[in-house]
Amino acid sequence: MMNKKRLLYLFLLTVVISGCSDKQSKDGLPYIDSRKQYPEKELILTDIADVTYVVLNSDNEEYLYAGYGLRCVTENTIVVYDTSSGAILFFSKDGSPKSRFNRMGRGPEEYLEATTILYDEISDELFVLSRAPSHSNLILVYSSTGNFKRKISIPGVDIQRFIHFDEHSLLVYDQNHLYWKLNDSPNTHPGSIHRIFYADEKYDSPYLLISKTDGAVIDIIKLPEKDFIMRTTRGVPGGSGSVIHCPTGVFLCNPGSDTVFLYNKDRSLTPVMYKTPPGSESVPKVVLNNYWDMGRYQFMELQTLDHETFPNYYYRDKNSGEIYRQKIVLPDYKGKDFFISLYEYGNTPANGVRFNLDLLELKQAYRENKLSGKLKELVATLKDDDNNVFVVVNFK
């Protein structure tokens, strides 16, 4: 009798454990556990990617720019925005100037600030989003020499980010879809969150596929998972990594969902990774805020919604399944660590990133003998008023 009870107990325990395992695995999808303390492991960039250094030619002072600058990288072109003047600069991949224009202003064919830029070099069309309140649903289209072509207006949509989907369409992320803010009511738990709907909300999803020609909505992409949070009044998370280009489609990484989906070229949805525990159950609340799949690795960012904690950056080795905290190093730059964070890169190729290296910081590192190899040779040739250096990283 005792043995039967013991066997029954073991059977039930096995069922419970299996059930928990199935719940965790979500049909075998990889996942990251926000409660776990993952170890740090160094990734040497030159071991996992092809790395080159590019300086955008500045012999002509019209091609000098202020700030980070980089907005878009295509197969043959680098597009930079000069935050000091409002000019948009075009360079070839080797850094040679190609063209420039400045349409900054308040006119009907002008932008107040070019916060998001996408260049389609096949059609020679530059799509510019100006984040001014009156322009938040308006994309202006120019040629690479600044000739105005048309406007794309999407009423009721507040575009946070947009990327190229195919020859005819853009995929936009609409942060006007759902806003969240901290509920300061004394009758609720501190830090609790509630939903605010905008009166002009038209679409039941933050993800829209639109026409490059006139902005007509081609597809409304509804994720199978339910949103629990989108945004707080202090801007965490922001959602700039919510649409990420990849060779087979677009990754949708909505901070309000625990699962990253791939929106395929045939417009189907495939789950690729998730976070546990669910955001609606975690205390404090943690969101999976960015995701990128490149080469052998998946790169992720977790953000705690407490307004004080910095994001935590991780990567997953697809060969071993192990997850580590990021420590990415460049052998030519001693003592400098990097993070692969989607906020930095704008519209870049699907299997690469671009690190911006501040020239003044590089000059200081050169004097302190922290540079070596090709980076040291390059910095030795640069003047103090040259443009910054880009590290061009293409994953193997």
Secondary structure, 3 states (H helix, E strand, C coil): CHHHHHHHHHHHHHHHHHHHHHHHHCCCCCEEECCCCCCEEEEEHHHHEEEEEEECCCCCHHHCCCCCCEEEECCCEEEEECCCCCCEEEEECCCCEEEEECCECCCCCCECCEEEEEEECCCCEEEEEECCHHHCCEEEEECCCCCEEEEEECCCCCEEEEEECCCCEEEEEECCCCEEEECCCCCCCCCCEEEECCCCCCCCCCEEEEECCCCCEEEEECCCCCCCCCCCCCCCCCCCCCEEEECCEEEECCCCCCEEEEEECCCCEEEEEEEECCCCCCCCCEEEEEEEEECCEEEEEEEECCCCCCCEEEEEECCCCCEEEEEEECCCECCCEECCCHHHCCECCCCEEEEEECHHHHHHHHHCCCECHHHHHHHCCCCCCCCCEEEEEEEC
